[in-house]
Protein backbone atom coordinates (compact mmCIF):
# COMPACT_ATOMS: atom_id res chain seq x y z
CA UNK A 1 0.00 0.00 0.00
CA UNK A 2 1.29 3.46 -0.84
CA UNK A 3 0.14 6.76 0.65
CA UNK A 4 1.59 10.17 -0.16
CA UNK A 5 2.41 12.72 2.52
CA UNK A 6 1.67 16.13 1.04
CA UNK A 7 0.28 19.58 1.72
CA UNK A 8 -0.83 20.03 -1.89
CA UNK A 9 -4.43 19.94 -3.19
CA UNK A 10 -5.73 16.45 -2.69
CA UNK A 11 -5.64 15.16 -6.28
CA UNK A 12 -3.05 12.62 -5.11
CA UNK A 13 -5.71 10.64 -3.29
CA UNK A 14 -6.76 9.10 -6.61
CA UNK A 15 -3.30 7.52 -6.86
CA UNK A 16 -3.37 5.74 -3.49
CA UNK A 17 -3.33 1.98 -3.99
CA UNK A 18 -4.60 -0.15 -1.12
CA UNK A 19 -5.64 -3.66 -2.21
CA UNK A 20 -8.31 -5.12 0.02
CA UNK A 21 -9.25 -1.85 1.70
CA UNK A 22 -12.20 0.42 0.92
CA UNK A 23 -11.36 4.07 0.27
CA UNK A 24 -13.63 6.99 1.04
CA UNK A 25 -13.52 10.66 1.99
CA UNK A 26 -15.53 12.50 4.63
CA UNK A 27 -15.53 16.29 4.97
CA UNK A 28 -17.12 18.49 7.62
CA UNK A 29 -16.28 22.17 7.16
CA UNK A 30 -12.44 22.45 7.28
CA UNK A 31 -11.98 18.83 8.32
CA UNK A 32 -11.44 16.76 5.15
CA UNK A 33 -10.36 13.19 5.81
CA UNK A 34 -9.34 10.46 3.40
CA UNK A 35 -9.85 7.05 5.01
CA UNK A 36 -8.94 3.47 4.20
CA UNK A 37 -10.77 0.71 6.08
CA UNK A 38 -12.02 -2.84 5.63
CA UNK A 39 -15.52 -1.48 4.90
CA UNK A 40 -17.11 1.88 4.16
CA UNK A 41 -17.58 3.78 7.40
CA UNK A 42 -18.78 7.13 6.11
CA UNK A 43 -21.54 7.58 8.68
CA UNK A 44 -19.33 6.52 11.59
CA UNK A 45 -16.52 8.81 10.43
CA UNK A 46 -18.85 11.79 10.03
CA UNK A 47 -20.30 11.25 13.50
CA UNK A 48 -16.79 11.10 14.95
CA UNK A 49 -15.71 14.29 13.17
CA UNK A 50 -18.82 16.17 14.27
CA UNK A 51 -18.40 15.10 17.89
CA UNK A 52 -14.73 16.06 18.11
CA UNK A 53 -15.26 19.32 16.19
CA UNK A 54 -18.00 20.26 18.65
CA UNK A 55 -15.65 19.71 21.58
CA UNK A 56 -12.88 21.74 19.90
CA UNK A 57 -15.12 24.60 18.80
CA UNK A 58 -16.77 24.89 22.20
CA UNK A 59 -13.42 24.89 23.95
CA UNK A 60 -12.09 27.62 21.65
CA UNK A 61 -15.25 29.66 22.21
CA UNK A 62 -14.59 29.58 25.97
CA UNK A 63 -10.77 29.78 25.69
CA UNK A 64 -9.98 31.86 22.56
CA UNK A 65 -6.25 31.95 23.36
CA UNK A 66 -6.19 28.22 22.55
CA UNK A 67 -6.68 29.09 18.87
CA UNK A 68 -3.92 31.66 18.48
CA UNK A 69 -1.16 30.76 20.92
CA UNK A 70 2.24 29.91 19.44
CA UNK A 71 3.42 28.70 22.85
CA UNK A 72 2.30 25.77 25.02
CA UNK A 73 -0.64 26.38 27.33
CA UNK A 74 -1.25 24.85 30.77
CA UNK A 75 -2.95 21.48 30.90
CA UNK A 76 -6.67 21.37 31.58
CA UNK A 77 -7.78 18.20 33.38
CA UNK A 78 -11.49 18.91 32.80
CA UNK A 79 -11.19 19.57 29.05
CA UNK A 80 -12.46 17.03 26.49
CA UNK A 81 -9.94 14.29 25.63
CA UNK A 82 -8.99 15.77 22.24
CA UNK A 83 -8.13 19.07 23.93
CA UNK A 84 -6.13 17.43 26.72
CA UNK A 85 -4.07 15.46 24.19
CA UNK A 86 -3.45 18.53 22.04
CA UNK A 87 -2.28 20.47 25.10
CA UNK A 88 -0.01 17.60 26.15
CA UNK A 89 1.53 17.22 22.67
CA UNK A 90 2.06 20.98 22.37
CA UNK A 91 3.79 21.12 25.74
CA UNK A 92 6.08 18.24 24.82
CA UNK A 93 7.03 19.82 21.49
CA UNK A 94 7.15 23.42 22.73
CA UNK A 95 4.54 24.85 20.36
CA UNK A 96 0.97 26.15 20.46
CA UNK A 97 -1.79 23.55 20.78
CA UNK A 98 -3.32 24.16 17.35
CA UNK A 99 -0.06 22.88 15.84
CA UNK A 100 -1.45 19.42 16.67
CA UNK A 101 -4.95 19.88 15.23
CA UNK A 102 -4.60 17.96 11.95
CA UNK A 103 -2.91 15.02 13.62
CA UNK A 104 -5.50 15.21 16.39
CA UNK A 105 -8.40 14.64 14.01
CA UNK A 106 -6.56 11.94 12.08
CA UNK A 107 -5.92 10.00 15.28
CA UNK A 108 -9.16 10.56 17.17
CA UNK A 109 -11.30 9.60 14.18
CA UNK A 110 -8.96 6.70 13.40
CA UNK A 111 -9.21 5.34 16.93
CA UNK A 112 -12.99 5.65 16.84
CA UNK A 113 -13.15 3.71 13.57
CA UNK A 114 -10.97 0.89 14.88
CA UNK A 115 -14.12 -0.35 16.65
CA UNK A 116 -15.53 -1.19 13.22
CA UNK A 117 -12.43 -2.06 11.17
CA UNK A 118 -9.29 -3.98 12.06
CA UNK A 119 -7.22 -1.73 9.77
CA UNK A 120 -7.46 2.02 9.49
CA UNK A 121 -5.52 4.72 7.64
CA UNK A 122 -6.72 8.30 8.14
CA UNK A 123 -5.07 11.13 6.21
CA UNK A 124 -5.82 14.74 7.10
CA UNK A 125 -4.00 17.24 4.91
CA UNK A 126 -0.82 15.18 4.84
CA UNK A 127 -0.95 14.11 8.49
CA UNK A 128 -1.57 10.39 8.90
CA UNK A 129 -2.72 8.00 11.59
CA UNK A 130 -2.40 4.36 10.65
CA UNK A 131 -3.10 1.04 12.28
CA UNK A 132 -2.39 -1.62 9.67
CA UNK A 133 -1.97 -5.34 9.26
CA UNK A 134 0.37 -4.95 6.29
CA UNK A 135 3.51 -3.08 5.26
CA UNK A 136 2.83 0.44 4.02
CA UNK A 137 5.04 2.84 2.08
CA UNK A 138 4.43 6.55 2.40
CA UNK A 139 5.82 8.87 -0.25
CA UNK A 140 7.18 12.22 0.93
CA UNK A 141 6.10 15.28 -1.03
CA UNK A 142 8.49 18.21 -0.63
CA UNK A 143 7.23 20.85 -3.02
CA UNK A 144 9.79 21.93 -5.63
CA UNK A 145 12.68 20.04 -4.05
CA UNK A 146 14.29 17.62 -6.55
CA UNK A 147 13.99 14.99 -3.80
CA UNK A 148 10.20 15.34 -3.69
CA UNK A 149 8.31 12.06 -4.30
CA UNK A 150 11.58 10.20 -4.95
CA UNK A 151 11.73 8.65 -1.48
CA UNK A 152 9.18 6.89 0.71
CA UNK A 153 8.97 5.74 4.30
CA UNK A 154 8.46 2.02 4.81
CA UNK A 155 6.25 1.31 7.83
CA UNK A 156 6.02 -2.31 8.94
CA UNK A 157 2.84 -3.71 10.46
CA UNK A 158 4.43 -4.28 13.85
CA UNK A 159 5.34 -0.57 14.02
CA UNK A 160 1.70 0.49 14.01
CA UNK A 161 -0.40 2.18 15.28
CA UNK A 162 1.68 5.21 14.48
CA UNK A 163 1.38 8.87 13.54
CA UNK A 164 3.31 10.27 10.56
CA UNK A 165 2.96 14.01 10.08
CA UNK A 166 4.58 16.61 7.84
CA UNK A 167 5.12 20.35 8.15
CA UNK A 168 6.43 22.63 5.42
CA UNK A 169 7.47 26.24 5.13
CA UNK A 170 7.12 26.24 1.34
CA UNK A 171 4.12 24.03 0.55
CA UNK A 172 0.49 24.56 1.56
CA UNK A 173 -1.10 26.96 4.00
CA UNK A 174 0.18 25.73 7.36
CA UNK A 175 2.07 28.37 9.34
CA UNK A 176 5.80 27.81 9.84
CA UNK A 177 8.63 30.05 10.98
CA UNK A 178 11.01 27.97 8.84
CA UNK A 179 11.62 27.31 5.14
CA UNK A 180 11.95 23.52 5.00
CA UNK A 181 10.26 21.88 2.02
CA UNK A 182 9.22 18.97 4.26
CA UNK A 183 9.75 17.92 7.86
CA UNK A 184 8.22 14.51 8.45
CA UNK A 185 7.97 13.15 11.97
CA UNK A 186 7.18 9.61 13.12
CA UNK A 187 5.74 9.13 16.60
CA UNK A 188 3.43 6.70 18.37
CA UNK A 189 0.92 9.58 18.59
CA UNK A 190 -0.28 11.60 15.60
CA UNK A 191 -0.96 14.46 18.05
CA UNK A 192 2.73 14.52 18.95
CA UNK A 193 3.96 13.87 15.40
CA UNK A 194 2.03 16.92 14.16
CA UNK A 195 3.18 19.22 16.97
CA UNK A 196 6.78 18.02 16.66
CA UNK A 197 6.78 18.49 12.87
CA UNK A 198 5.87 22.14 13.45
CA UNK A 199 8.53 22.56 16.13
CA UNK A 200 11.27 21.10 13.97
CA UNK A 201 10.20 22.91 10.80
CA UNK A 202 10.32 26.21 12.68
CA UNK A 203 14.09 25.93 13.12
CA UNK A 204 15.03 24.92 9.54
CA UNK A 205 15.58 27.88 7.21
CA UNK A 206 18.47 26.65 5.04
CA UNK A 207 20.23 23.36 4.30
CA UNK A 208 22.84 24.08 6.97
CA UNK A 209 20.04 23.88 9.55
CA UNK A 210 19.23 20.22 8.86
CA UNK A 211 21.52 18.94 11.62
CA UNK A 212 20.00 21.40 14.09
CA UNK A 213 16.51 20.27 13.07
CA UNK A 214 17.36 16.61 13.60
CA UNK A 215 18.78 17.43 17.02
CA UNK A 216 15.54 19.25 17.83
CA UNK A 217 13.55 16.18 16.80
CA UNK A 218 15.79 13.95 18.92
CA UNK A 219 15.16 16.20 21.93
CA UNK A 220 11.37 15.80 21.84
CA UNK A 221 10.28 12.95 24.07
CA UNK A 222 8.24 10.40 22.13
CA UNK A 223 9.51 11.22 18.64
CA UNK A 224 10.69 8.02 16.95
CA UNK A 225 12.20 9.40 13.76
CA UNK A 226 12.47 12.40 11.47
CA UNK A 227 13.17 13.29 7.84
CA UNK A 228 14.04 16.85 6.80
CA UNK A 229 14.17 18.01 3.18
CA UNK A 230 15.16 21.50 2.08
CA UNK A 231 16.15 22.28 -1.48
CA UNK A 232 18.36 19.43 -2.72
CA UNK A 233 19.52 18.39 0.77
CA UNK A 234 18.05 15.81 3.12
CA UNK A 235 18.75 14.41 6.59
CA UNK A 236 17.16 11.63 8.62
CA UNK A 237 17.35 10.34 12.16
CA UNK A 238 15.82 7.57 14.24
CA UNK A 239 13.39 4.78 13.30
CA UNK A 240 13.29 5.76 9.64
CA UNK A 241 13.43 3.24 6.79
CA UNK A 242 13.64 5.03 3.45
CA UNK A 243 13.05 3.34 0.10
CA UNK A 244 13.32 4.67 -3.45
CA UNK A 245 10.13 5.28 -5.37
Phi and psi in degrees as GROMACS dihedral restraints (atoms count N, CA, C in turn):
[ dihedral_restraints ]
;  ai    aj    ak    al  type     phi  dphi    fc
    3     4     5     6     1  -127.8    20    10
    4     5     6     7     1   129.7    20    10
    6     7     8     9     1  -125.0    20    10
    7     8     9    10     1   144.1    20    10
    9    10    11    12     1  -103.7    20    10
   10    11    12    13     1   130.0    20    10
   12    13    14    15     1   -84.7    20    10
   13    14    15    16     1   125.3    20    10
   15    16    17    18     1  -159.9    20    10
   16    17    18    19     1   159.0    20    10
   18    19    20    21     1  -114.9    20    10
   19    20    21    22     1    14.0    20    10
   21    22    23    24     1   -82.8    20    10
   22    23    24    25     1   169.1    20    10
   24    25    26    27     1   -51.3    20    10
   25    26    27    28     1   152.8    20    10
   27    28    29    30     1   -89.8    20    10
   28    29    30    31     1    29.0    20    10
   30    31    32    33     1   -57.0    20    10
   31    32    33    34     1   -28.9    20    10
   33    34    35    36     1   -64.5    20    10
   34    35    36    37     1   -18.5    20    10
   36    37    38    39     1   -61.4    20    10
   37    38    39    40     1   -29.4    20    10
   39    40    41    42     1   -68.4    20    10
   40    41    42    43     1   -13.4    20    10
   42    43    44    45     1  -102.9    20    10
   43    44    45    46     1     6.1    20    10
   45    46    47    48     1   -78.5    20    10
   46    47    48    49     1   126.8    20    10
   48    49    50    51     1  -110.5    20    10
   49    50    51    52     1   121.9    20    10
   51    52    53    54     1  -143.1    20    10
   52    53    54    55     1    78.7    20    10
   54    55    56    57     1   -55.9    20    10
   55    56    57    58     1   132.7    20    10
   57    58    59    60     1    88.3    20    10
   58    59    60    61     1    -8.4    20    10
   60    61    62    63     1  -114.4    20    10
   61    62    63    64     1   146.2    20    10
   63    64    65    66     1   -87.6    20    10
   64    65    66    67     1   138.2    20    10
   66    67    68    69     1  -113.8    20    10
   67    68    69    70     1   136.5    20    10
   69    70    71    72     1  -158.9    20    10
   70    71    72    73     1   158.1    20    10
   72    73    74    75     1  -119.1    20    10
   73    74    75    76     1   146.5    20    10
   75    76    77    78     1  -136.8    20    10
   76    77    78    79     1   126.5    20    10
   78    79    80    81     1  -126.1    20    10
   79    80    81    82     1   134.6    20    10
   81    82    83    84     1  -134.1    20    10
   82    83    84    85     1   108.1    20    10
   84    85    86    87     1    52.1    20    10
   85    86    87    88     1  -124.3    20    10
   87    88    89    90     1   -77.0    20    10
   88    89    90    91     1   -13.0    20    10
   90    91    92    93     1   -86.3    20    10
   91    92    93    94     1   112.9    20    10
   93    94    95    96     1  -128.3    20    10
   94    95    96    97     1   101.9    20    10
   96    97    98    99     1  -106.5    20    10
   97    98    99   100     1   138.9    20    10
   99   100   101   102     1  -107.1    20    10
  100   101   102   103     1   128.7    20    10
  102   103   104   105     1  -130.5    20    10
  103   104   105   106     1   138.3    20    10
  105   106   107   108     1  -116.4    20    10
  106   107   108   109     1   131.5    20    10
  108   109   110   111     1  -152.2    20    10
  109   110   111   112     1   174.0    20    10
  111   112   113   114     1   -76.4    20    10
  112   113   114   115     1   -14.7    20    10
  114   115   116   117     1  -152.8    20    10
  115   116   117   118     1   161.2    20    10
  117   118   119   120     1   -69.0    20    10
  118   119   120   121     1   127.7    20    10
  120   121   122   123     1  -128.3    20    10
  121   122   123   124     1    42.6    20    10
  123   124   125   126     1   -60.2    20    10
  124   125   126   127     1   -48.3    20    10
  126   127   128   129     1   -64.4    20    10
  127   128   129   130     1   -42.7    20    10
  129   130   131   132     1   -65.2    20    10
  130   131   132   133     1   -39.8    20    10
  132   133   134   135     1   -66.7    20    10
  133   134   135   136     1   -42.4    20    10
  135   136   137   138     1   -63.3    20    10
  136   137   138   139     1   -42.1    20    10
  138   139   140   141     1   -61.2    20    10
  139   140   141   142     1   -40.9    20    10
  141   142   143   144     1   -64.1    20    10
  142   143   144   145     1   -46.3    20    10
  144   145   146   147     1   -59.4    20    10
  145   146   147   148     1   -47.8    20    10
  147   148   149   150     1   -60.4    20    10
  148   149   150   151     1   -41.7    20    10
  150   151   152   153     1   -64.6    20    10
  151   152   153   154     1   -48.3    20    10
  153   154   155   156     1   -71.3    20    10
  154   155   156   157     1   -33.4    20    10
  156   157   158   159     1   -64.5    20    10
  157   158   159   160     1   -40.1    20    10
  159   160   161   162     1   -58.7    20    10
  160   161   162   163     1   -47.3    20    10
  162   163   164   165     1   -60.9    20    10
  163   164   165   166     1   -43.2    20    10
  165   166   167   168     1   -66.9    20    10
  166   167   168   169     1   -46.7    20    10
  168   169   170   171     1   -64.5    20    10
  169   170   171   172     1   -40.1    20    10
  171   172   173   174     1   -66.4    20    10
  172   173   174   175     1   -38.5    20    10
  174   175   176   177     1   -66.2    20    10
  175   176   177   178     1   -42.0    20    10
  177   178   179   180     1   -65.6    20    10
  178   179   180   181     1   -36.9    20    10
  180   181   182   183     1   -60.3    20    10
  181   182   183   184     1   -38.5    20    10
  183   184   185   186     1   -87.3    20    10
  184   185   186   187     1   -22.0    20    10
  186   187   188   189     1  -133.8    20    10
  187   188   189   190     1    73.0    20    10
  189   190   191   192     1   -60.4    20    10
  190   191   192   193     1   -24.3    20    10
  192   193   194   195     1   -65.1    20    10
  193   194   195   196     1   -21.1    20    10
  195   196   197   198     1   -59.7    20    10
  196   197   198   199     1   -34.9    20    10
  198   199   200   201     1   -73.3    20    10
  199   200   201   202     1   -35.3    20    10
  201   202   203   204     1  -111.1    20    10
  202   203   204   205     1    -4.1    20    10
  204   205   206   207     1   -71.6    20    10
  205   206   207   208     1   134.4    20    10
  207   208   209   210     1   -95.8    20    10
  208   209   210   211     1     0.7    20    10
  210   211   212   213     1  -120.4    20    10
  211   212   213   214     1   157.9    20    10
  213   214   215   216     1   -59.7    20    10
  214   215   216   217     1   148.8    20    10
  216   217   218   219     1  -113.9    20    10
  217   218   219   220     1   158.1    20    10
  219   220   221   222     1   -60.7    20    10
  220   221   222   223     1   149.7    20    10
  222   223   224   225     1   -63.5    20    10
  223   224   225   226     1   155.7    20    10
  225   226   227   228     1  -133.6    20    10
  226   227   228   229     1    98.4    20    10
  228   229   230   231     1   -66.5    20    10
  229   230   231   232     1   -15.9    20    10
  231   232   233   234     1  -101.8    20    10
  232   233   234   235     1     2.7    20    10
  234   235   236   237     1   -74.1    20    10
  235   236   237   238     1   159.5    20    10
  237   238   239   240     1   -58.4    20    10
  238   239   240   241     1   155.2    20    10
  240   241   242   243     1   -53.9    20    10
  241   242   243   244     1   -41.1    20    10
  243   244   245   246     1   -63.1    20    10
  244   245   246   247     1   -35.1    20    10
  246   247   248   249     1   -70.4    20    10
  247   248   249   250     1   -44.7    20    10
  249   250   251   252     1   -60.5    20    10
  250   251   252   253     1   -40.0    20    10
  252   253   254   255     1   -71.7    20    10
  253   254   255   256     1   -35.9    20    10
  255   256   257   258     1   -64.3    20    10
  256   257   258   259     1   -43.5    20    10
  258   259   260   261     1   -61.5    20    10
  259   260   261   262     1   -42.2    20    10
  261   262   263   264     1   -65.6    20    10
  262   263   264   265     1   -45.1    20    10
  264   265   266   267     1   -63.8    20    10
  265   266   267   268     1   -41.1    20    10
  267   268   269   270     1   -64.2    20    10
  268   269   270   271     1   -40.6    20    10
  270   271   272   273     1   -64.3    20    10
  271   272   273   274     1   -41.7    20    10
  273   274   275   276     1   -63.5    20    10
  274   275   276   277     1   -39.6    20    10
  276   277   278   279     1   -88.7    20    10
  277   278   279   280     1   -16.1    20    10
  279   280   281   282     1    79.3    20    10
  280   281   282   283     1    36.5    20    10
  282   283   284   285     1  -133.1    20    10
  283   284   285   286     1   177.2    20    10
  285   286   287   288     1   -72.7    20    10
  286   287   288   289     1   154.5    20    10
  288   289   290   291     1   -65.0    20    10
  289   290   291   292     1   -29.5    20    10
  291   292   293   294     1   -70.5    20    10
  292   293   294   295     1   -10.5    20    10
  294   295   296   297     1   -64.3    20    10
  295   296   297   298     1   -16.6    20    10
  297   298   299   300     1  -102.4    20    10
  298   299   300   301     1     5.6    20    10
  300   301   302   303     1   -67.3    20    10
  301   302   303   304     1   -41.0    20    10
  303   304   305   306     1   -66.5    20    10
  304   305   306   307     1   -45.6    20    10
  306   307   308   309     1   -63.0    20    10
  307   308   309   310     1   -34.1    20    10
  309   310   311   312     1   -61.1    20    10
  310   311   312   313     1   -45.7    20    10
  312   313   314   315     1   -71.8    20    10
  313   314   315   316     1   -36.8    20    10
  315   316   317   318     1   -58.8    20    10
  316   317   318   319     1   -45.4    20    10
  318   319   320   321     1   -77.3    20    10
  319   320   321   322     1   -44.0    20    10
  321   322   323   324     1   -64.7    20    10
  322   323   324   325     1   -42.3    20    10
  324   325   326   327     1   -67.2    20    10
  325   326   327   328     1   -41.6    20    10
  327   328   329   330     1   -59.6    20    10
  328   329   330   331     1   -44.3    20    10
  330   331   332   333     1   -65.1    20    10
  331   332   333   334     1   -39.2    20    10
  333   334   335   336     1   -60.9    20    10
  334   335   336   337     1   -41.0    20    10
  336   337   338   339     1   -75.0    20    10
  337   338   339   340     1   -18.2    20    10
  339   340   341   342     1   -64.0    20    10
  340   341   342   343     1   -14.4    20    10
  342   343   344   345     1   -69.8    20    10
  343   344   345   346     1   -21.2    20    10
  345   346   347   348     1  -113.8    20    10
  346   347   348   349     1   -13.9    20    10
  348   349   350   351     1  -144.0    20    10
  349   350   351   352     1   132.7    20    10
  351   352   353   354     1   -72.9    20    10
  352   353   354   355     1   -15.7    20    10
  354   355   356   357     1  -130.4    20    10
  355   356   357   358     1   137.2    20    10
  357   358   359   360     1  -143.7    20    10
  358   359   360   361     1   134.2    20    10
  360   361   362   363     1  -127.7    20    10
  361   362   363   364     1   123.9    20    10
  363   364   365   366     1  -122.2    20    10
  364   365   366   367     1   123.0    20    10
  366   367   368   369     1  -112.4    20    10
  367   368   369   370     1   131.4    20    10
  369   370   371   372     1  -132.4    20    10
  370   371   372   373     1    91.8    20    10
  372   373   374   375     1    61.2    20    10
  373   374   375   376     1    33.3    20    10
  375   376   377   378     1    98.3    20    10
  376   377   378   379     1    -8.3    20    10
  378   379   380   381     1  -101.2    20    10
  379   380   381   382     1   131.6    20    10
  381   382   383   384     1  -126.9    20    10
  382   383   384   385     1   135.1    20    10
  384   385   386   387     1  -113.8    20    10
  385   386   387   388     1   129.8    20    10
  387   388   389   390     1  -138.6    20    10
  388   389   390   391     1   140.1    20    10
  390   391   392   393     1  -134.3    20    10
  391   392   393   394     1   102.7    20    10
  393   394   395   396     1  -126.5    20    10
  394   395   396   397     1   157.9    20    10
  396   397   398   399     1  -109.9    20    10
  397   398   399   400     1    22.2    20    10
  399   400   401   402     1  -149.8    20    10
  400   401   402   403     1   165.4    20    10
  402   403   404   405     1   -72.8    20    10
  403   404   405   406     1   139.7    20    10
  405   406   407   408     1  -129.2    20    10
  406   407   408   409     1   138.9    20    10
  408   409   410   411     1  -111.8    20    10
  409   410   411   412     1   139.4    20    10
  411   412   413   414     1  -125.3    20    10
  412   413   414   415     1   109.6    20    10
  414   415   416   417     1   -70.6    20    10
  415   416   417   418     1   144.0    20    10
  417   418   419   420     1  -105.1    20    10
  418   419   420   421     1   115.2    20    10
  420   421   422   423     1   -90.7    20    10
  421   422   423   424     1   129.6    20    10
  423   424   425   426     1  -132.9    20    10
  424   425   426   427     1    46.4    20    10
  426   427   428   429     1    58.4    20    10
  427   428   429   430     1  -127.3    20    10
  429   430   431   432     1   -87.9    20    10
  430   431   432   433     1     1.4    20    10
  432   433   434   435     1   -60.6    20    10
  433   434   435   436     1   139.0    20    10
  435   436   437   438     1   -65.4    20    10
  436   437   438   439     1   -12.5    20    10
  438   439   440   441     1   -85.0    20    10
  439   440   441   442     1   -16.2    20    10
  441   442   443   444     1   -54.4    20    10
  442   443   444   445     1   131.0    20    10
  444   445   446   447     1    65.2    20    10
  445   446   447   448     1     9.3    20    10
  447   448   449   450     1   -95.2    20    10
  448   449   450   451     1   -14.4    20    10
  450   451   452   453     1  -126.7    20    10
  451   452   453   454     1   154.0    20    10
  453   454   455   456     1  -138.9    20    10
  454   455   456   457     1   153.2    20    10
  456   457   458   459     1   -87.3    20    10
  457   458   459   460     1   135.0    20    10
  459   460   461   462     1  -100.5    20    10
  460   461   462   463     1   121.5    20    10
  462   463   464   465     1  -114.1    20    10
  463   464   465   466     1   119.3    20    10
  465   466   467   468     1   -87.7    20    10
  466   467   468   469     1   154.1    20    10
  468   469   470   471     1   -58.3    20    10
  469   470   471   472     1   -34.9    20    10
  471   472   473   474     1   -73.2    20    10
  472   473   474   475     1   -11.5    20    10
  474   475   476   477     1   -87.7    20    10
  475   476   477   478     1    -4.8    20    10
  477   478   479   480     1  -101.5    20    10
  478   479   480   481     1   158.6    20    10
  480   481   482   483     1   -71.9    20    10
  481   482   483   484     1   150.3    20    10
  483   484   485   486     1  -153.9    20    10
  484   485   486   487     1   153.5    20    10
  486   487   488   489     1  -109.3    20    10
  487   488   489   490     1   136.6    20    10
  489   490   491   492     1  -133.0    20    10
  490   491   492   493     1   110.3    20    10
  492   493   494   495     1  -129.5    20    10
  493   494   495   496     1   149.2    20    10
  495   496   497   498     1  -127.6    20    10
  496   497   498   499     1   137.5    20    10
  498   499   500   501     1  -121.8    20    10
  499   500   501   502     1   149.3    20    10
  501   502   503   504     1  -143.6    20    10
  502   503   504   505     1   143.3    20    10
  504   505   506   507     1   -96.3    20    10
  505   506   507   508     1    -1.5    20    10
  507   508   509   510     1  -125.8    20    10
  508   509   510   511     1   -12.8    20    10
  510   511   512   513     1  -122.5    20    10
  511   512   513   514     1   133.7    20    10
  513   514   515   516     1    80.9    20    10
  514   515   516   517     1  -168.3    20    10
  516   517   518   519     1  -109.7    20    10
  517   518   519   520     1    -0.3    20    10
  519   520   521   522     1   -66.4    20    10
  520   521   522   523     1   140.6    20    10
  522   523   524   525     1   -76.3    20    10
  523   524   525   526     1   135.7    20    10
  525   526   527   528     1  -147.8    20    10
  526   527   528   529     1   141.2    20    10
  528   529   530   531     1   -80.9    20    10
  529   530   531   532     1   -10.8    20    10
  531   532   533   534     1  -104.0    20    10
  532   533   534   535     1  -174.7    20    10
  534   535   536   537     1  -128.6    20    10
  535   536   537   538     1    22.4    20    10
  537   538   539   540     1   -66.3    20    10
  538   539   540   541     1   143.9    20    10
  540   541   542   543     1   -73.8    20    10
  541   542   543   544     1   -32.7    20    10
  543   544   545   546     1  -160.3    20    10
  544   545   546   547     1   132.3    20    10
  546   547   548   549     1  -123.2    20    10
  547   548   549   550     1   111.6    20    10
  549   550   551   552     1  -109.5    20    10
  550   551   552   553     1   128.6    20    10
  552   553   554   555     1  -118.5    20    10
  553   554   555   556     1   137.6    20    10
  555   556   557   558     1  -110.1    20    10
  556   557   558   559     1   129.9    20    10
  558   559   560   561     1  -151.4    20    10
  559   560   561   562     1   159.9    20    10
  561   562   563   564     1   -64.2    20    10
  562   563   564   565     1   -24.4    20    10
  564   565   566   567     1  -113.7    20    10
  565   566   567   568     1   131.0    20    10
  567   568   569   570     1   -70.1    20    10
  568   569   570   571     1   -28.7    20    10
  570   571   572   573     1   -55.6    20    10
  571   572   573   574     1   -52.8    20    10
  573   574   575   576     1   -69.0    20    10
  574   575   576   577     1   -40.6    20    10
  576   577   578   579     1   -58.6    20    10
  577   578   579   580     1   -40.9    20    10
  579   580   581   582     1   -68.0    20    10
  580   581   582   583     1   -48.3    20    10
  582   583   584   585     1   -62.0    20    10
  583   584   585   586     1   -42.1    20    10
  585   586   587   588     1   -67.7    20    10
  586   587   588   589     1   -36.3    20    10
  588   589   590   591     1   -60.7    20    10
  589   590   591   592     1   -40.1    20    10
  591   592   593   594     1   -64.6    20    10
  592   593   594   595     1   -45.9    20    10
  594   595   596   597     1   -60.1    20    10
  595   596   597   598     1   -43.9    20    10
  597   598   599   600     1   -71.1    20    10
  598   599   600   601     1   -43.7    20    10
  600   601   602   603     1   -60.4    20    10
  601   602   603   604     1   -32.6    20    10
  603   604   605   606     1   -61.3    20    10
  604   605   606   607     1   -24.0    20    10
  606   607   608   609     1  -106.8    20    10
  607   608   609   610     1    14.0    20    10
  609   610   611   612     1  -117.1    20    10
  610   611   612   613     1   107.7    20    10
  612   613   614   615     1  -115.7    20    10
  613   614   615   616     1   -16.2    20    10
  615   616   617   618     1  -154.5    20    10
  616   617   618   619     1   162.4    20    10
  618   619   620   621     1   -53.4    20    10
  619   620   621   622     1   -33.0    20    10
  621   622   623   624     1   -64.8    20    10
  622   623   624   625     1   -14.5    20    10
  624   625   626   627     1   -87.7    20    10
  625   626   627   628     1    -2.7    20    10
  627   628   629   630     1   -58.6    20    10
  628   629   630   631     1   -45.4    20    10
  630   631   632   633     1   -61.2    20    10
  631   632   633   634     1   -41.9    20    10
  633   634   635   636     1   -63.6    20    10
  634   635   636   637     1   -38.6    20    10
  636   637   638   639     1   -64.6    20    10
  637   638   639   640     1   -41.2    20    10
  639   640   641   642     1   -66.3    20    10
  640   641   642   643     1   -37.3    20    10
  642   643   644   645     1   -64.8    20    10
  643   644   645   646     1   -36.9    20    10
  645   646   647   648     1   -64.0    20    10
  646   647   648   649     1   -42.7    20    10
  648   649   650   651     1   -62.0    20    10
  649   650   651   652     1   -43.4    20    10
  651   652   653   654     1   -61.3    20    10
  652   653   654   655     1   -29.7    20    10
  654   655   656   657     1   -79.3    20    10
  655   656   657   658     1   -12.4    20    10
  657   658   659   660     1   -90.0    20    10
  658   659   660   661     1   115.0    20    10
  660   661   662   663     1   -60.8    20    10
  661   662   663   664     1   125.9    20    10
  663   664   665   666     1   103.0    20    10
  664   665   666   667     1   -15.6    20    10
  666   667   668   669     1   -75.1    20    10
  667   668   669   670     1   130.1    20    10
  669   670   671   672     1   -96.5    20    10
  670   671   672   673     1   -28.8    20    10
  672   673   674   675     1  -169.6    20    10
  673   674   675   676     1   163.5    20    10
  675   676   677   678     1  -150.5    20    10
  676   677   678   679     1   146.9    20    10
  678   679   680   681     1  -129.7    20    10
  679   680   681   682     1   130.9    20    10
  681   682   683   684     1  -122.9    20    10
  682   683   684   685     1   129.0    20    10
  684   685   686   687     1  -126.7    20    10
  685   686   687   688     1   126.9    20    10
  687   688   689   690     1  -143.4    20    10
  688   689   690   691     1   123.0    20    10
  690   691   692   693     1    58.4    20    10
  691   692   693   694     1  -126.3    20    10
  693   694   695   696     1  -101.7    20    10
  694   695   696   697     1    18.5    20    10
  696   697   698   699     1  -115.2    20    10
  697   698   699   700     1   149.2    20    10
  699   700   701   702     1  -146.0    20    10
  700   701   702   703     1   147.7    20    10
  702   703   704   705     1  -140.1    20    10
  703   704   705   706     1   153.1    20    10
  705   706   707   708     1  -143.4    20    10
  706   707   708   709     1   152.0    20    10
  708   709   710   711     1  -147.9    20    10
  709   710   711   712     1   148.4    20    10
  711   712   713   714     1    86.9    20    10
  712   713   714   715     1  -151.2    20    10
  714   715   716   717     1   -79.4    20    10
  715   716   717   718     1    68.9    20    10
  717   718   719   720     1  -122.7    20    10
  718   719   720   721     1   120.8    20    10
  720   721   722   723     1  -114.7    20    10
  721   722   723   724     1   108.9    20    10
  723   724   725   726     1   -99.1    20    10
  724   725   726   727     1   139.9    20    10
  726   727   728   729     1  -130.8    20    10
  727   728   729   730     1   150.5    20    10
  729   730   731   732     1   -74.6    20    10
  730   731   732   733     1   148.5    20    10
